[in-house]
Amino acid sequence: MAHKFEVYKDKAGEFRVRFKYNSEIIFSTEGYSTKSGAQRAIESIKKHVPEAPTEVVE
């Protein structure tokens, strides 16, 4: 699979989500105190991203 979400624990002990495409990290989220919080963030992203507009800032 060329793209995936990863849930991982950072050095501070918080759970974060990163999105990887072809092994490159495209973005990562804020820290969550629970793994389920990070998993809810993934579901929210999946639900709302198709609706997100694109803005070009120059």
PyMOL Python script that loads the backbone (N, CA, C, O; Angstrom):
from pymol import cmd

cmd.read_pdbstr("""\
ATOM      1  N   MET A   1       0.859  -1.182   0.000  1.00  0.00           N
ATOM      2  CA  MET A   1       0.000   0.000   0.000  1.00  0.00           C
ATOM      3  C   MET A   1       0.897   1.235   0.000  1.00  0.00           C
ATOM      4  O   MET A   1       1.850   1.310   0.776  1.00  0.00           O
ATOM      5  N   ALA A   2       0.604   2.178  -0.847  1.00  0.00           N
ATOM      6  CA  ALA A   2       1.430   3.377  -0.988  1.00  0.00           C
ATOM      7  C   ALA A   2       1.158   4.414   0.093  1.00  0.00           C
ATOM      8  O   ALA A   2       1.997   5.282   0.335  1.00  0.00           O
ATOM      9  N   HIS A   3      -0.001   4.340   0.748  1.00  0.00           N
ATOM     10  CA  HIS A   3      -0.323   5.337   1.769  1.00  0.00           C
ATOM     11  C   HIS A   3      -0.979   4.663   2.972  1.00  0.00           C
ATOM     12  O   HIS A   3      -1.650   3.638   2.856  1.00  0.00           O
ATOM     13  N   LYS A   4      -0.753   5.292   4.148  1.00  0.00           N
ATOM     14  CA  LYS A   4      -1.346   4.733   5.366  1.00  0.00           C
ATOM     15  C   LYS A   4      -1.282   5.740   6.506  1.00  0.00           C
ATOM     16  O   LYS A   4      -0.467   6.662   6.508  1.00  0.00           O
ATOM     17  N   PHE A   5      -2.167   5.532   7.475  1.00  0.00           N
ATOM     18  CA  PHE A   5      -2.126   6.245   8.741  1.00  0.00           C
ATOM     19  C   PHE A   5      -1.352   5.384   9.727  1.00  0.00           C
ATOM     20  O   PHE A   5      -1.475   4.159   9.711  1.00  0.00           O
ATOM     21  N   GLU A   6      -0.562   6.008  10.580  1.00  0.00           N
ATOM     22  CA  GLU A   6       0.139   5.302  11.645  1.00  0.00           C
ATOM     23  C   GLU A   6      -0.176   5.994  12.968  1.00  0.00           C
ATOM     24  O   GLU A   6      -0.129   7.220  13.065  1.00  0.00           O
ATOM     25  N   VAL A   7      -0.498   5.198  13.979  1.00  0.00           N
ATOM     26  CA  VAL A   7      -0.663   5.713  15.337  1.00  0.00           C
ATOM     27  C   VAL A   7       0.596   5.313  16.087  1.00  0.00           C
ATOM     28  O   VAL A   7       0.983   4.145  16.083  1.00  0.00           O
ATOM     29  N   TYR A   8       1.235   6.284  16.733  1.00  0.00           N
ATOM     30  CA  TYR A   8       2.467   5.995  17.467  1.00  0.00           C
ATOM     31  C   TYR A   8       2.518   6.820  18.743  1.00  0.00           C
ATOM     32  O   TYR A   8       1.804   7.813  18.882  1.00  0.00           O
ATOM     33  N   LYS A   9       3.357   6.406  19.660  1.00  0.00           N
ATOM     34  CA  LYS A   9       3.527   7.098  20.931  1.00  0.00           C
ATOM     35  C   LYS A   9       4.804   7.929  20.837  1.00  0.00           C
ATOM     36  O   LYS A   9       5.866   7.404  20.503  1.00  0.00           O
ATOM     37  N   ASP A  10       4.701   9.232  21.133  1.00  0.00           N
ATOM     38  CA  ASP A  10       5.863  10.108  21.053  1.00  0.00           C
ATOM     39  C   ASP A  10       6.686  10.059  22.338  1.00  0.00           C
ATOM     40  O   ASP A  10       6.336   9.346  23.279  1.00  0.00           O
ATOM     41  N   LYS A  11       7.777  10.817  22.373  1.00  0.00           N
ATOM     42  CA  LYS A  11       8.683  10.801  23.525  1.00  0.00           C
ATOM     43  C   LYS A  11       8.015  11.299  24.806  1.00  0.00           C
ATOM     44  O   LYS A  11       8.427  10.932  25.906  1.00  0.00           O
ATOM     45  N   ALA A  12       6.975  12.143  24.662  1.00  0.00           N
ATOM     46  CA  ALA A  12       6.255  12.667  25.822  1.00  0.00           C
ATOM     47  C   ALA A  12       5.178  11.704  26.316  1.00  0.00           C
ATOM     48  O   ALA A  12       4.510  11.976  27.313  1.00  0.00           O
ATOM     49  N   GLY A  13       5.009  10.570  25.615  1.00  0.00           N
ATOM     50  CA  GLY A  13       4.012   9.588  26.027  1.00  0.00           C
ATOM     51  C   GLY A  13       2.635   9.828  25.450  1.00  0.00           C
ATOM     52  O   GLY A  13       1.677   9.168  25.853  1.00  0.00           O
ATOM     53  N   GLU A  14       2.509  10.760  24.513  1.00  0.00           N
ATOM     54  CA  GLU A  14       1.224  11.028  23.868  1.00  0.00           C
ATOM     55  C   GLU A  14       1.124  10.243  22.564  1.00  0.00           C
ATOM     56  O   GLU A  14       2.128   9.927  21.926  1.00  0.00           O
ATOM     57  N   PHE A  15      -0.118   9.937  22.187  1.00  0.00           N
ATOM     58  CA  PHE A  15      -0.366   9.235  20.934  1.00  0.00           C
ATOM     59  C   PHE A  15      -0.557  10.264  19.825  1.00  0.00           C
ATOM     60  O   PHE A  15      -1.263  11.258  19.996  1.00  0.00           O
ATOM     61  N   ARG A  16       0.069  10.014  18.713  1.00  0.00           N
ATOM     62  CA  ARG A  16      -0.030  10.898  17.551  1.00  0.00           C
ATOM     63  C   ARG A  16      -0.354  10.054  16.323  1.00  0.00           C
ATOM     64  O   ARG A  16      -0.141   8.841  16.299  1.00  0.00           O
ATOM     65  N   VAL A  17      -0.870  10.729  15.316  1.00  0.00           N
ATOM     66  CA  VAL A  17      -1.166  10.086  14.041  1.00  0.00           C
ATOM     67  C   VAL A  17      -0.290  10.749  12.986  1.00  0.00           C
ATOM     68  O   VAL A  17      -0.173  11.974  12.935  1.00  0.00           O
ATOM     69  N   ARG A  18       0.312   9.932  12.157  1.00  0.00           N
ATOM     70  CA  ARG A  18       1.009  10.485  11.000  1.00  0.00           C
ATOM     71  C   ARG A  18       0.466   9.784   9.761  1.00  0.00           C
ATOM     72  O   ARG A  18       0.087   8.613   9.801  1.00  0.00           O
ATOM     73  N   PHE A  19       0.439  10.527   8.664  1.00  0.00           N
ATOM     74  CA  PHE A  19       0.009   9.989   7.386  1.00  0.00           C
ATOM     75  C   PHE A  19       1.232   9.874   6.509  1.00  0.00           C
ATOM     76  O   PHE A  19       1.955  10.848   6.304  1.00  0.00           O
ATOM     77  N   LYS A  20       1.463   8.676   5.988  1.00  0.00           N
ATOM     78  CA  LYS A  20       2.630   8.435   5.149  1.00  0.00           C
ATOM     79  C   LYS A  20       2.182   8.069   3.740  1.00  0.00           C
ATOM     80  O   LYS A  20       1.204   7.347   3.545  1.00  0.00           O
ATOM     81  N   TYR A  21       2.914   8.579   2.776  1.00  0.00           N
ATOM     82  CA  TYR A  21       2.696   8.241   1.371  1.00  0.00           C
ATOM     83  C   TYR A  21       4.047   7.857   0.790  1.00  0.00           C
ATOM     84  O   TYR A  21       4.980   8.661   0.807  1.00  0.00           O
ATOM     85  N   ASN A  22       4.163   6.644   0.279  1.00  0.00           N
ATOM     86  CA  ASN A  22       5.438   6.124  -0.228  1.00  0.00           C
ATOM     87  C   ASN A  22       6.556   6.320   0.785  1.00  0.00           C
ATOM     88  O   ASN A  22       7.644   6.781   0.438  1.00  0.00           O
ATOM     89  N   SER A  23       6.290   5.975   2.015  1.00  0.00           N
ATOM     90  CA  SER A  23       7.247   6.040   3.137  1.00  0.00           C
ATOM     91  C   SER A  23       7.622   7.455   3.562  1.00  0.00           C
ATOM     92  O   SER A  23       8.450   7.618   4.458  1.00  0.00           O
ATOM     93  N   GLU A  24       7.042   8.476   2.952  1.00  0.00           N
ATOM     94  CA  GLU A  24       7.305   9.875   3.333  1.00  0.00           C
ATOM     95  C   GLU A  24       6.187  10.365   4.239  1.00  0.00           C
ATOM     96  O   GLU A  24       5.010  10.173   3.931  1.00  0.00           O
ATOM     97  N   ILE A  25       6.540  10.995   5.349  1.00  0.00           N
ATOM     98  CA  ILE A  25       5.533  11.550   6.251  1.00  0.00           C
ATOM     99  C   ILE A  25       4.981  12.822   5.622  1.00  0.00           C
ATOM    100  O   ILE A  25       5.719  13.774   5.368  1.00  0.00           O
ATOM    101  N   ILE A  26       3.678  12.826   5.376  1.00  0.00           N
ATOM    102  CA  ILE A  26       3.013  13.976   4.774  1.00  0.00           C
ATOM    103  C   ILE A  26       2.547  14.943   5.859  1.00  0.00           C
ATOM    104  O   ILE A  26       2.713  16.156   5.726  1.00  0.00           O
ATOM    105  N   PHE A  27       1.962  14.406   6.938  1.00  0.00           N
ATOM    106  CA  PHE A  27       1.578  15.242   8.078  1.00  0.00           C
ATOM    107  C   PHE A  27       1.468  14.398   9.322  1.00  0.00           C
ATOM    108  O   PHE A  27       1.366  13.172   9.257  1.00  0.00           O
ATOM    109  N   SER A  28       1.490  15.069  10.462  1.00  0.00           N
ATOM    110  CA  SER A  28       1.227  14.403  11.735  1.00  0.00           C
ATOM    111  C   SER A  28       0.333  15.315  12.572  1.00  0.00           C
ATOM    112  O   SER A  28       0.283  16.527  12.362  1.00  0.00           O
ATOM    113  N   THR A  29      -0.362  14.709  13.514  1.00  0.00           N
ATOM    114  CA  THR A  29      -1.340  15.436  14.314  1.00  0.00           C
ATOM    115  C   THR A  29      -0.742  15.896  15.637  1.00  0.00           C
ATOM    116  O   THR A  29       0.412  15.613  15.959  1.00  0.00           O
ATOM    117  N   GLU A  30      -1.557  16.605  16.381  1.00  0.00           N
ATOM    118  CA  GLU A  30      -1.236  16.958  17.763  1.00  0.00           C
ATOM    119  C   GLU A  30      -1.221  15.680  18.590  1.00  0.00           C
ATOM    120  O   GLU A  30      -1.621  14.624  18.100  1.00  0.00           O
ATOM    121  N   GLY A  31      -0.770  15.761  19.822  1.00  0.00           N
ATOM    122  CA  GLY A  31      -0.748  14.606  20.702  1.00  0.00           C
ATOM    123  C   GLY A  31      -2.090  14.377  21.372  1.00  0.00           C
ATOM    124  O   GLY A  31      -2.804  15.326  21.693  1.00  0.00           O
ATOM    125  N   TYR A  32      -2.428  13.116  21.580  1.00  0.00           N
ATOM    126  CA  TYR A  32      -3.652  12.710  22.266  1.00  0.00           C
ATOM    127  C   TYR A  32      -3.264  11.868  23.477  1.00  0.00           C
ATOM    128  O   TYR A  32      -2.286  11.123  23.430  1.00  0.00           O
ATOM    129  N   SER A  33      -4.016  11.984  24.544  1.00  0.00           N
ATOM    130  CA  SER A  33      -3.685  11.251  25.762  1.00  0.00           C
ATOM    131  C   SER A  33      -4.002   9.757  25.658  1.00  0.00           C
ATOM    132  O   SER A  33      -3.438   8.951  26.397  1.00  0.00           O
ATOM    133  N   THR A  34      -4.906   9.387  24.739  1.00  0.00           N
ATOM    134  CA  THR A  34      -5.265   7.979  24.580  1.00  0.00           C
ATOM    135  C   THR A  34      -5.141   7.559  23.114  1.00  0.00           C
ATOM    136  O   THR A  34      -5.235   8.380  22.201  1.00  0.00           O
ATOM    137  N   LYS A  35      -4.928   6.267  22.922  1.00  0.00           N
ATOM    138  CA  LYS A  35      -4.857   5.728  21.570  1.00  0.00           C
ATOM    139  C   LYS A  35      -6.205   5.884  20.863  1.00  0.00           C
ATOM    140  O   LYS A  35      -6.256   6.137  19.659  1.00  0.00           O
ATOM    141  N   SER A  36      -7.295   5.733  21.619  1.00  0.00           N
ATOM    142  CA  SER A  36      -8.616   5.875  21.003  1.00  0.00           C
ATOM    143  C   SER A  36      -8.847   7.309  20.535  1.00  0.00           C
ATOM    144  O   SER A  36      -9.548   7.524  19.546  1.00  0.00           O
ATOM    145  N   GLY A  37      -8.276   8.285  21.221  1.00  0.00           N
ATOM    146  CA  GLY A  37      -8.364   9.675  20.764  1.00  0.00           C
ATOM    147  C   GLY A  37      -7.672   9.854  19.427  1.00  0.00           C
ATOM    148  O   GLY A  37      -8.186  10.547  18.550  1.00  0.00           O
ATOM    149  N   ALA A  38      -6.522   9.240  19.264  1.00  0.00           N
ATOM    150  CA  ALA A  38      -5.801   9.303  17.992  1.00  0.00           C
ATOM    151  C   ALA A  38      -6.587   8.592  16.896  1.00  0.00           C
ATOM    152  O   ALA A  38      -6.627   9.059  15.758  1.00  0.00           O
ATOM    153  N   GLN A  39      -7.204   7.483  17.226  1.00  0.00           N
ATOM    154  CA  GLN A  39      -7.998   6.759  16.233  1.00  0.00           C
ATOM    155  C   GLN A  39      -9.240   7.550  15.829  1.00  0.00           C
ATOM    156  O   GLN A  39      -9.665   7.484  14.675  1.00  0.00           O
ATOM    157  N   ARG A  40      -9.824   8.294  16.762  1.00  0.00           N
ATOM    158  CA  ARG A  40     -10.963   9.168  16.421  1.00  0.00           C
ATOM    159  C   ARG A  40     -10.506  10.281  15.476  1.00  0.00           C
ATOM    160  O   ARG A  40     -11.258  10.693  14.593  1.00  0.00           O
ATOM    161  N   ALA A  41      -9.288  10.762  15.658  1.00  0.00           N
ATOM    162  CA  ALA A  41      -8.750  11.786  14.759  1.00  0.00           C
ATOM    163  C   ALA A  41      -8.661  11.244  13.334  1.00  0.00           C
ATOM    164  O   ALA A  41      -8.980  11.955  12.382  1.00  0.00           O
ATOM    165  N   ILE A  42      -8.235  10.004  13.182  1.00  0.00           N
ATOM    166  CA  ILE A  42      -8.171   9.387  11.847  1.00  0.00           C
ATOM    167  C   ILE A  42      -9.558   9.343  11.222  1.00  0.00           C
ATOM    168  O   ILE A  42      -9.727   9.704  10.057  1.00  0.00           O
ATOM    169  N   GLU A  43     -10.546   8.904  11.986  1.00  0.00           N
ATOM    170  CA  GLU A  43     -11.914   8.837  11.458  1.00  0.00           C
ATOM    171  C   GLU A  43     -12.431  10.217  11.066  1.00  0.00           C
ATOM    172  O   GLU A  43     -13.122  10.355  10.057  1.00  0.00           O
ATOM    173  N   SER A  44     -12.108  11.222  11.841  1.00  0.00           N
ATOM    174  CA  SER A  44     -12.520  12.584  11.529  1.00  0.00           C
ATOM    175  C   SER A  44     -11.855  13.066  10.239  1.00  0.00           C
ATOM    176  O   SER A  44     -12.504  13.684   9.395  1.00  0.00           O
ATOM    177  N   ILE A  45     -10.587  12.786  10.094  1.00  0.00           N
ATOM    178  CA  ILE A  45      -9.872  13.184   8.876  1.00  0.00           C
ATOM    179  C   ILE A  45     -10.487  12.494   7.664  1.00  0.00           C
ATOM    180  O   ILE A  45     -10.748  13.141   6.650  1.00  0.00           O
ATOM    181  N   LYS A  46     -10.719  11.196   7.760  1.00  0.00           N
ATOM    182  CA  LYS A  46     -11.313  10.448   6.652  1.00  0.00           C
ATOM    183  C   LYS A  46     -12.694  10.998   6.281  1.00  0.00           C
ATOM    184  O   LYS A  46     -13.066  11.027   5.108  1.00  0.00           O
ATOM    185  N   LYS A  47     -13.434  11.426   7.278  1.00  0.00           N
ATOM    186  CA  LYS A  47     -14.791  11.928   7.045  1.00  0.00           C
ATOM    187  C   LYS A  47     -14.794  13.306   6.404  1.00  0.00           C
ATOM    188  O   LYS A  47     -15.620  13.576   5.532  1.00  0.00           O
ATOM    189  N   HIS A  48     -13.879  14.190   6.821  1.00  0.00           N
ATOM    190  CA  HIS A  48     -13.930  15.584   6.398  1.00  0.00           C
ATOM    191  C   HIS A  48     -12.985  15.978   5.275  1.00  0.00           C
ATOM    192  O   HIS A  48     -13.213  16.999   4.626  1.00  0.00           O
ATOM    193  N   VAL A  49     -11.955  15.226   5.025  1.00  0.00           N
ATOM    194  CA  VAL A  49     -10.973  15.618   4.010  1.00  0.00           C
ATOM    195  C   VAL A  49     -11.566  15.752   2.607  1.00  0.00           C
ATOM    196  O   VAL A  49     -11.207  16.695   1.903  1.00  0.00           O
ATOM    197  N   PRO A  50     -12.453  14.859   2.165  1.00  0.00           N
ATOM    198  CA  PRO A  50     -12.994  15.031   0.809  1.00  0.00           C
ATOM    199  C   PRO A  50     -13.679  16.388   0.605  1.00  0.00           C
ATOM    200  O   PRO A  50     -13.790  16.863  -0.525  1.00  0.00           O
ATOM    201  N   GLU A  51     -14.134  17.003   1.685  1.00  0.00           N
ATOM    202  CA  GLU A  51     -14.829  18.284   1.606  1.00  0.00           C
ATOM    203  C   GLU A  51     -13.877  19.478   1.724  1.00  0.00           C
ATOM    204  O   GLU A  51     -14.293  20.613   1.490  1.00  0.00           O
ATOM    205  N   ALA A  52     -12.635  19.251   2.076  1.00  0.00           N
ATOM    206  CA  ALA A  52     -11.709  20.341   2.353  1.00  0.00           C
ATOM    207  C   ALA A  52     -11.341  21.096   1.066  1.00  0.00           C
ATOM    208  O   ALA A  52     -10.976  20.484   0.062  1.00  0.00           O
ATOM    209  N   PRO A  53     -11.442  22.428   1.110  1.00  0.00           N
ATOM    210  CA  PRO A  53     -11.041  23.213  -0.055  1.00  0.00           C
ATOM    211  C   PRO A  53      -9.524  23.311  -0.156  1.00  0.00           C
ATOM    212  O   PRO A  53      -8.807  23.066   0.814  1.00  0.00           O
ATOM    213  N   THR A  54      -9.052  23.668  -1.328  1.00  0.00           N
ATOM    214  CA  THR A  54      -7.623  23.899  -1.545  1.00  0.00           C
ATOM    215  C   THR A  54      -7.419  25.400  -1.684  1.00  0.00           C
ATOM    216  O   THR A  54      -8.123  26.064  -2.444  1.00  0.00           O
ATOM    217  N   GLU A  55      -6.456  25.925  -0.949  1.00  0.00           N
ATOM    218  CA  GLU A  55      -6.159  27.355  -0.994  1.00  0.00           C
ATOM    219  C   GLU A  55      -4.689  27.530  -1.375  1.00  0.00           C
ATOM    220  O   GLU A  55      -3.802  26.938  -0.762  1.00  0.00           O
ATOM    221  N   VAL A  56      -4.449  28.349  -2.393  1.00  0.00           N
ATOM    222  CA  VAL A  56      -3.084  28.635  -2.812  1.00  0.00           C
ATOM    223  C   VAL A  56      -2.704  29.980  -2.232  1.00  0.00           C
ATOM    224  O   VAL A  56      -3.350  30.989  -2.516  1.00  0.00           O
ATOM    225  N   VAL A  57      -1.654  30.001  -1.418  1.00  0.00           N
ATOM    226  CA  VAL A  57      -1.187  31.237  -0.782  1.00  0.00           C
ATOM    227  C   VAL A  57       0.139  31.594  -1.428  1.00  0.00           C
ATOM    228  O   VAL A  57       1.082  30.804  -1.457  1.00  0.00           O
ATOM    229  N   GLU A  58       0.173  32.804  -1.941  1.00  0.00           N
ATOM    230  CA  GLU A  58       1.410  33.248  -2.606  1.00  0.00           C
ATOM    231  C   GLU A  58       1.988  34.438  -1.916  1.00  0.00           C
ATOM    232  O   GLU A  58       3.027  34.949  -2.334  1.00  0.00           O
TER     233      GLU A  58
END
""", "prot")
cmd.dss("prot")
cmd.show_as("cartoon", "prot")
cmd.util.cbc("prot")
cmd.orient("prot")
